[in-house]
Amino acid sequence: MGNVILGSEVHRRDILLAAAAAAVAPITSVSEAKAAAQSSTSKKIDAHTHFTPMKFLDFAEKTEGRPFALSGLLRSKPPIHEVEPRIELMDRNGIDMHVLVPVPWIESFPKIYADAELATQAAKMMNDELAAVVASHPSRFKGVAILPSVDPDAMVAELHRAVTELGFVGAYAAVGPTAKRMDHPNYDPLYKALVDLDATLWLHPSRPPIIPDYLDEKFSQYYEWQLVGWPYDTTSAMFRIVFSGVFDRYPSIRIVTHHHGAFVPLLAPRINNVSTLLEAAGPLPTKIAKPYIDHFKKFHCDTAASGFAPKALELAVDFFGPERVLFGSDAPLDMQNGQVFTTETLQSIEAMQISDDTRVALFSGNAKRIFRLT
């Protein structure tokens, strides 16, 4: 059935591409839309999109006894939980494949997260639901697993099941102050399993609004928890991974950082120079070799900038190298059900001052290599 559907999808995609300029008119000029359509001849693999199985969200909220902080947002966007609107979004923008990173994360539900049995049940439910979506359109979707990080044995077992039985390309870890720190000893079996399976790990920030930004407040204000807190949490996770020596122990491990490497590419000179300055007051508790900043270059990153930001993406390419940057839009979590993030990420990559070969690598070449796609 998948092959039969694919034939109609390709035909429909050609039709929708012809109308792409009109579809994105509210957020782009006609000339920009034309340029985006012209670039559609090259394959495009969006390596960081989100999907929410409603069965998981309903189960998690019922078990926890309260809604997820972003529940209203997720439920209001059909492409995040329905396949056909997702396919239409992809076809309209010339996207060949979406890598599906599921939300919400188990860490959003403390009752489930703290219970190894419940956490494992929730992870299996999420991954099975996601696997069904991938199976319905195997040429258009790849899956990323959610893991029960509370229990290292269950976490590794579910990774093995997701990769070897469900055909997923890897898993993701929620990072932030309410999640397990990435240098926790319980994560080491996961890092080893990722290498053994040749699978990829995605990092996704998870800070909730209940963490205040100042001691005299009860909640984060002005959406700082999301707008600034999430990139910080990704940066913090990168610090924990680097300075605990994960890349030394597992040189071939692949870890994809969200939002074009968060603050690291921008703050690389500060990280490099000020860390050395501060060591005059006492050495860092790490065994990794200097210069420390070189270890951060071993991460991969996506291009999800939440808008048009070619200069930010150029900075990421300069820092990580063109072979470690993957086209990723964060769709469909924007104001127009994925159209804004998709279009503006495509336009950002087209506007980057990079070679044609690098652009092809970002759009699909790196993903094909990393995920072993034909």
ChimeraX attribute file (.defattr): number of C-alpha atoms within 10 A of each C-alpha:
attribute: neighborCount
match mode: 1-to-1
recipient: residues
	/A:1	7
	/A:2	12
	/A:3	12
	/A:4	8
	/A:5	11
	/A:6	15
	/A:7	11
	/A:8	10
	/A:9	17
	/A:10	14
	/A:11	11
	/A:12	15
	/A:13	22
	/A:14	14
	/A:15	13
	/A:16	19
	/A:17	20
	/A:18	14
	/A:19	15
	/A:20	20
	/A:21	22
	/A:22	14
	/A:23	16
	/A:24	20
	/A:25	12
	/A:26	11
	/A:27	14
	/A:28	17
	/A:29	13
	/A:30	15
	/A:31	10
	/A:32	19
	/A:33	24
	/A:34	15
	/A:35	16
	/A:36	22
	/A:37	19
	/A:38	12
	/A:39	15
	/A:40	15
	/A:41	9
	/A:42	14
	/A:43	16
	/A:44	25
	/A:45	25
	/A:46	30
	/A:47	32
	/A:48	25
	/A:49	21
	/A:50	23
	/A:51	26
	/A:52	25
	/A:53	21
	/A:54	16
	/A:55	12
	/A:56	23
	/A:57	22
	/A:58	14
	/A:59	14
	/A:60	24
	/A:61	16
	/A:62	11
	/A:63	14
	/A:64	16
	/A:65	11
	/A:66	10
	/A:67	16
	/A:68	19
	/A:69	13
	/A:70	11
	/A:71	14
	/A:72	10
	/A:73	13
	/A:74	23
	/A:75	14
	/A:76	11
	/A:77	19
	/A:78	16
	/A:79	24
	/A:80	26
	/A:81	21
	/A:82	15
	/A:83	16
	/A:84	11
	/A:85	15
	/A:86	20
	/A:87	21
	/A:88	17
	/A:89	21
	/A:90	25
	/A:91	22
	/A:92	24
	/A:93	27
	/A:94	26
	/A:95	22
	/A:96	20
	/A:97	21
	/A:98	26
	/A:99	22
	/A:100	27
	/A:101	25
	/A:102	25
	/A:103	21
	/A:104	24
	/A:105	27
	/A:106	29
	/A:107	25
	/A:108	22
	/A:109	19
	/A:110	13
	/A:111	16
	/A:112	22
	/A:113	22
	/A:114	16
	/A:115	14
	/A:116	19
	/A:117	14
	/A:118	17
	/A:119	26
	/A:120	24
	/A:121	13
	/A:122	23
	/A:123	22
	/A:124	20
	/A:125	17
	/A:126	26
	/A:127	25
	/A:128	17
	/A:129	17
	/A:130	26
	/A:131	23
	/A:132	13
	/A:133	21
	/A:134	22
	/A:135	16
	/A:136	15
	/A:137	19
	/A:138	16
	/A:139	15
	/A:140	20
	/A:141	22
	/A:142	24
	/A:143	27
	/A:144	29
	/A:145	29
	/A:146	29
	/A:147	30
	/A:148	30
	/A:149	26
	/A:150	22
	/A:151	19
	/A:152	18
	/A:153	15
	/A:154	18
	/A:155	23
	/A:156	21
	/A:157	16
	/A:158	23
	/A:159	28
	/A:160	21
	/A:161	15
	/A:162	24
	/A:163	20
	/A:164	12
	/A:165	11
	/A:166	20
	/A:167	17
	/A:168	26
	/A:169	23
	/A:170	25
	/A:171	25
	/A:172	20
	/A:173	26
	/A:174	28
	/A:175	25
	/A:176	24
	/A:177	16
	/A:178	14
	/A:179	20
	/A:180	18
	/A:181	18
	/A:182	23
	/A:183	18
	/A:184	11
	/A:185	12
	/A:186	17
	/A:187	21
	/A:188	16
	/A:189	13
	/A:190	22
	/A:191	21
	/A:192	16
	/A:193	18
	/A:194	24
	/A:195	16
	/A:196	13
	/A:197	14
	/A:198	17
	/A:199	22
	/A:200	21
	/A:201	22
	/A:202	22
	/A:203	21
	/A:204	23
	/A:205	25
	/A:206	25
	/A:207	22
	/A:208	22
	/A:209	18
	/A:210	13
	/A:211	17
	/A:212	15
	/A:213	15
	/A:214	10
	/A:215	8
	/A:216	7
	/A:217	11
	/A:218	12
	/A:219	17
	/A:220	17
	/A:221	15
	/A:222	9
	/A:223	12
	/A:224	14
	/A:225	22
	/A:226	18
	/A:227	10
	/A:228	12
	/A:229	22
	/A:230	22
	/A:231	25
	/A:232	20
	/A:233	24
	/A:234	25
	/A:235	21
	/A:236	21
	/A:237	24
	/A:238	24
	/A:239	17
	/A:240	16
	/A:241	20
	/A:242	24
	/A:243	20
	/A:244	19
	/A:245	18
	/A:246	20
	/A:247	20
	/A:248	15
	/A:249	12
	/A:250	15
	/A:251	11
	/A:252	13
	/A:253	21
	/A:254	22
	/A:255	25
	/A:256	23
	/A:257	25
	/A:258	25
	/A:259	26
	/A:260	27
	/A:261	31
	/A:262	24
	/A:263	17
	/A:264	25
	/A:265	22
	/A:266	14
	/A:267	10
	/A:268	17
	/A:269	12
	/A:270	12
	/A:271	15
	/A:272	15
	/A:273	13
	/A:274	11
	/A:275	16
	/A:276	17
	/A:277	10
	/A:278	11
	/A:279	10
	/A:280	9
	/A:281	8
	/A:282	9
	/A:283	10
	/A:284	13
	/A:285	8
	/A:286	11
	/A:287	10
	/A:288	16
	/A:289	12
	/A:290	10
	/A:291	12
	/A:292	18
	/A:293	20
	/A:294	14
	/A:295	20
	/A:296	20
	/A:297	20
	/A:298	20
	/A:299	20
	/A:300	25
	/A:301	29
	/A:302	26
	/A:303	33
	/A:304	30
	/A:305	22
	/A:306	17
	/A:307	18
	/A:308	20
	/A:309	18
	/A:310	21
	/A:311	14
	/A:312	19
	/A:313	27
	/A:314	21
	/A:315	16
	/A:316	27
	/A:317	25
	/A:318	14
	/A:319	21
	/A:320	21
	/A:321	17
	/A:322	20
	/A:323	16
	/A:324	23
	/A:325	29
	/A:326	27
	/A:327	28
	/A:328	28
	/A:329	30
	/A:330	25
	/A:331	29
	/A:332	24
	/A:333	22
	/A:334	16
	/A:335	11
	/A:336	15
	/A:337	19
	/A:338	22
	/A:339	22
	/A:340	23
	/A:341	24
	/A:342	30
	/A:343	23
	/A:344	25
	/A:345	27
	/A:346	30
	/A:347	21
	/A:348	21
	/A:349	24
	/A:350	18
	/A:351	18
	/A:352	17
	/A:353	13
	/A:354	14
	/A:355	10
	/A:356	10
	/A:357	10
	/A:358	19
	/A:359	19
	/A:360	16
	/A:361	22
	/A:362	26
	/A:363	25
	/A:364	21
	/A:365	20
	/A:366	22
	/A:367	22
	/A:368	13
	/A:369	12
	/A:370	16
	/A:371	16
	/A:372	10
	/A:373	11
	/A:374	5
